[in-house]
Amino acid sequence: MPELPEVETTRAGIAPHLEGVLIQTVIVRESRLRWPVSEELAQMATGQKVLAVERRAKYLLIKLANGYLMLHLGMSGSLRILPVSTAPQKHDHVDLVFDSGVLLRYRDPRRFGSVFWLNDLNHRLLNDLGPEPLGPEFSGLTLYRASRGKTRNVKTLIMDAKVVVGVGNIYANEALYLSGIKPTAISGRMSKARFERLAAAIQTVLTKAIQAGGTSLRDFLKEDGTPGYFRHELKVYGREGACCEGCGSALKSLRITGRATVYCPVCQR
């Protein structure tokens, strides 16, 4: 699933093509996504100018004068900027056609993504989200306070979108390795100093991933069809049995809440 760096990479890539441009037509070929595409989408968005392209957690928000289009890429979704003459393929479900001669095409083979029309940002999928990890409201203290009295492990804590948004499985693995913290450490027993180190690692990993254009493992491609290159910088994720770059020990793996978790048994405590 595209995580925060992939969504932010997509936002930065499509924004210059959309902002200040008029939506000429909305084409919905397949409305049966994870949730049905909003019936009022075409009526409300057609003829509107894009004011901004924003992001909240893993949601893209295309701001118009009368509301927002909210998109989630799901497991296999991607957005492409294409000439208006580009013929759709099998899994191309929604097009926003602009008067500039380009279109924004939403492609999703597994149809786990979503496209909503919102009159405002008061929505059940947004209301309970935690702070942005690269924003001023997030720190080690944020994690420390959320962990008090909790018996769940630290990896589960940082992947909870009510605690902090956008730290998906890949980047949770990488941040825990960078901070030297074992994924199974009980969060409620960790010190504030350890959480400060972890928060800094989360910010470092996410920033580097955004700079590299995200991580392409299977489905994710950027708006121009090229892959993200952070996969070449992964230290632990997907490297079970390989040597730790820090100490040379074999990396081990386990599953936490069904998600692949790779760590160094020596460097991470």
C-alpha positions as CSV (number, residue, x, y, z in Angstrom):
1,M,0.0,0.0,0.0
2,P,1.3,3.5,-0.8
3,E,2.4,5.1,2.4
4,L,3.0,8.8,3.4
5,P,6.1,9.3,1.3
6,E,4.4,7.8,-1.8
7,V,1.3,9.9,-1.3
8,E,3.4,13.1,-0.7
9,T,5.5,12.3,-3.8
10,T,2.3,12.0,-5.8
11,R,0.9,15.2,-4.4
12,A,4.1,17.1,-5.3
13,G,4.1,15.6,-8.8
14,I,0.5,16.4,-9.7
15,A,0.1,19.8,-8.0
16,P,1.9,21.9,-10.7
17,H,-0.4,20.4,-13.4
18,L,-3.6,21.0,-11.5
19,E,-3.4,24.2,-9.4
20,G,-5.1,27.1,-11.1
21,V,-6.5,24.9,-13.9
22,L,-10.2,24.4,-14.6
23,I,-11.8,20.9,-14.5
24,Q,-13.6,20.5,-17.8
25,T,-15.1,17.1,-17.4
26,V,-15.2,14.3,-14.8
27,I,-15.4,10.7,-16.2
28,V,-16.2,7.8,-13.8
29,R,-15.9,4.4,-15.6
30,E,-16.1,2.3,-12.5
31,S,-17.7,3.6,-9.3
32,R,-17.3,0.3,-7.3
33,L,-14.1,1.1,-5.4
34,R,-13.6,0.4,-1.6
35,W,-16.5,2.8,-1.1
36,P,-18.7,3.8,-4.0
37,V,-17.5,6.9,-5.9
38,S,-19.6,9.9,-4.7
39,E,-22.6,10.3,-7.0
40,E,-22.4,14.1,-6.9
41,L,-18.7,14.1,-7.8
42,A,-19.0,15.0,-11.5
43,Q,-21.8,17.6,-11.0
44,M,-19.9,19.4,-8.1
45,A,-16.4,19.3,-9.6
46,T,-17.1,20.1,-13.3
47,G,-16.4,23.7,-14.1
48,Q,-14.4,24.3,-10.9
49,K,-10.9,25.6,-10.7
50,V,-8.3,23.7,-8.6
51,L,-7.1,26.0,-5.8
52,A,-4.6,23.7,-4.2
53,V,-3.5,20.0,-3.9
54,E,-3.0,19.1,-0.3
55,R,-2.4,15.9,1.8
56,R,-3.7,14.7,5.1
57,A,-2.2,11.4,6.2
58,K,-2.5,9.1,3.2
59,Y,-5.4,11.1,1.7
60,L,-5.0,13.5,-1.2
61,L,-7.2,16.6,-1.1
62,I,-7.9,18.5,-4.3
63,K,-9.3,21.8,-3.0
64,L,-11.9,23.6,-5.1
65,A,-14.0,26.7,-4.3
66,N,-17.0,24.6,-3.4
67,G,-15.4,21.6,-1.7
68,Y,-12.8,18.9,-2.0
69,L,-12.1,15.8,-3.9
70,M,-10.5,13.3,-1.4
71,L,-8.6,10.4,-2.9
72,H,-7.0,7.4,-1.3
73,L,-4.7,5.1,-3.4
74,G,-5.6,1.9,-1.5
75,M,-3.4,-1.1,-2.1
76,S,-2.6,-0.7,-5.8
77,G,-3.8,2.8,-6.9
78,S,-1.8,5.4,-8.7
79,L,-2.4,8.8,-10.4
80,R,-1.0,9.7,-13.8
81,I,-0.9,13.0,-15.6
82,L,-1.6,12.3,-19.3
83,P,-2.6,14.0,-22.5
84,V,-6.4,14.1,-22.9
85,S,-6.1,11.9,-26.0
86,T,-4.7,9.0,-24.0
87,A,-7.0,6.0,-24.3
88,P,-8.1,4.4,-21.0
89,Q,-7.0,0.9,-20.1
90,K,-8.8,-1.8,-18.2
91,H,-8.2,-0.5,-14.6
92,D,-8.4,3.2,-15.3
93,H,-11.5,4.1,-13.3
94,V,-11.7,7.9,-12.9
95,D,-10.5,10.8,-15.1
96,L,-10.4,14.5,-14.3
97,V,-10.1,16.3,-17.6
98,F,-8.6,19.8,-17.5
99,D,-8.9,22.7,-20.0
100,S,-5.1,22.8,-20.2
101,G,-5.1,19.7,-22.4
102,V,-4.1,17.1,-19.7
103,L,-6.1,14.7,-17.5
104,L,-5.5,13.2,-14.1
105,R,-6.2,9.5,-14.3
106,Y,-6.9,7.2,-11.3
107,R,-5.8,3.7,-11.9
108,D,-6.5,0.9,-9.4
109,P,-6.3,-2.8,-10.4
110,R,-7.5,-4.1,-7.0
111,R,-10.1,-1.3,-6.4
112,F,-9.2,-0.8,-2.8
113,G,-8.8,3.0,-3.1
114,S,-11.5,5.6,-2.9
115,V,-12.7,8.9,-4.4
116,F,-15.0,11.1,-2.3
117,W,-16.7,14.4,-2.8
118,L,-16.5,16.5,0.4
119,N,-18.3,19.8,1.1
120,D,-15.8,20.4,3.9
121,L,-13.1,18.5,5.8
122,N,-15.5,17.2,8.5
123,H,-15.4,13.5,7.5
124,R,-15.3,10.3,9.5
125,L,-12.1,9.2,7.7
126,L,-10.3,12.4,8.8
127,N,-11.8,13.4,12.1
128,D,-9.8,11.0,14.4
129,L,-6.4,11.2,12.7
130,G,-3.3,12.0,14.8
131,P,-0.6,14.6,14.0
132,E,1.4,14.6,10.9
133,P,4.9,13.1,11.6
134,L,6.7,15.9,9.7
135,G,4.6,18.7,11.3
136,P,5.2,20.8,14.4
137,E,2.7,18.9,16.5
138,F,4.6,15.6,16.5
139,S,7.5,14.8,18.8
140,G,8.9,12.1,21.1
141,L,6.6,13.6,23.8
142,T,3.6,12.8,21.5
143,L,4.5,9.1,21.4
144,Y,5.5,9.0,25.1
145,R,2.1,10.4,26.2
146,A,0.2,8.0,23.9
147,S,2.1,5.0,25.3
148,R,1.5,5.6,29.0
149,G,-0.3,2.7,30.6
150,K,-0.2,0.7,27.3
151,T,1.0,-2.9,27.0
152,R,1.1,-3.0,23.2
153,N,4.4,-3.1,21.4
154,V,6.1,0.0,20.0
155,K,5.6,-1.0,16.4
156,T,1.9,-1.2,16.8
157,L,1.9,2.1,18.6
158,I,3.6,4.1,15.8
159,M,1.5,2.5,13.1
160,D,-1.7,3.6,14.8
161,A,-3.1,6.6,12.8
162,K,-4.8,8.0,15.9
163,V,-1.3,8.4,17.4
164,V,0.6,9.6,14.4
165,V,-0.4,9.4,10.7
166,G,1.4,7.9,7.8
167,V,3.9,5.6,9.5
168,G,3.2,2.4,7.5
169,N,4.9,-0.9,7.7
170,I,7.9,-0.2,5.6
171,Y,8.8,3.0,7.4
172,A,8.0,1.6,10.9
173,N,10.6,-1.1,10.3
174,E,13.2,1.4,9.1
175,A,12.6,3.9,11.8
176,L,12.8,1.3,14.6
177,Y,16.1,0.1,13.1
178,L,17.5,3.6,12.9
179,S,16.6,4.3,16.5
180,G,17.9,1.0,17.8
181,I,14.6,-0.1,19.3
182,K,13.3,-3.6,19.0
183,P,9.8,-3.7,17.4
184,T,8.4,-5.9,20.2
185,A,9.5,-3.5,23.0
186,I,6.5,-2.7,25.3
187,S,5.7,0.9,24.6
188,G,4.4,1.6,28.1
189,R,7.8,0.7,29.6
190,M,9.8,2.9,27.2
191,S,11.4,6.1,28.4
192,K,10.8,9.6,27.0
193,A,14.4,9.7,25.8
194,R,13.8,6.5,23.7
195,F,10.7,8.0,22.2
196,E,12.6,11.2,21.3
197,R,15.1,9.1,19.5
198,L,12.3,7.2,17.7
199,A,10.4,10.3,16.7
200,A,13.6,11.8,15.2
201,A,14.2,8.5,13.3
202,I,10.6,8.5,11.9
203,Q,11.1,12.1,10.6
204,T,14.5,11.2,9.1
205,V,13.3,8.1,7.3
206,L,10.2,9.8,6.0
207,T,12.1,12.8,4.8
208,K,14.7,10.7,2.9
209,A,11.9,8.5,1.4
210,I,10.1,11.6,0.1
211,Q,13.4,12.9,-1.4
212,A,13.9,9.6,-3.1
213,G,10.4,9.6,-4.6
214,G,9.0,6.9,-2.3
215,T,9.4,3.2,-2.3
216,S,8.3,1.1,-5.3
217,L,8.0,-2.6,-4.4
218,R,5.1,-3.7,-6.6
219,D,2.4,-1.3,-7.6
220,F,3.5,2.2,-6.8
221,L,4.5,4.5,-9.6
222,K,4.9,8.3,-9.6
223,E,2.6,10.6,-11.6
224,D,5.0,10.3,-14.6
225,G,5.0,6.5,-14.5
226,T,8.5,6.2,-13.0
227,P,9.2,4.2,-9.8
228,G,10.3,5.6,-6.4
229,Y,13.9,4.8,-5.5
230,F,13.9,4.6,-1.6
231,R,13.8,0.8,-1.9
232,H,17.6,0.9,-2.6
233,E,18.1,2.5,0.8
234,L,16.1,0.1,2.9
235,K,18.1,-1.2,5.8
236,V,15.9,-4.0,7.1
237,Y,12.5,-4.2,5.4
238,G,12.5,-7.1,2.9
239,R,16.0,-8.2,4.0
240,E,15.3,-11.1,6.3
241,G,18.5,-13.3,6.7
242,A,20.8,-10.6,5.1
243,C,23.6,-9.1,7.2
244,C,22.9,-6.0,9.3
245,E,24.8,-3.1,7.9
246,G,25.7,-2.0,11.4
247,C,27.0,-5.1,13.1
248,G,27.0,-7.9,10.5
249,S,24.5,-10.1,12.3
250,A,21.7,-11.9,10.4
251,L,18.5,-9.9,10.3
252,K,15.5,-11.7,11.8
253,S,11.8,-11.5,11.0
254,L,8.5,-12.0,12.8
255,R,4.9,-11.0,12.2
256,I,3.3,-8.3,14.3
257,T,-0.5,-7.9,13.7
258,G,0.0,-9.9,10.5
259,R,2.6,-7.5,9.1
260,A,6.2,-8.5,8.1
261,T,8.7,-7.2,10.7
262,V,12.4,-7.4,10.2
263,Y,15.0,-6.3,12.8
264,C,18.5,-6.7,14.0
265,P,18.7,-8.8,17.2
266,V,21.9,-7.1,18.2
267,C,21.5,-3.4,17.3
268,Q,17.8,-3.2,18.4
269,R,17.0,-3.5,22.1
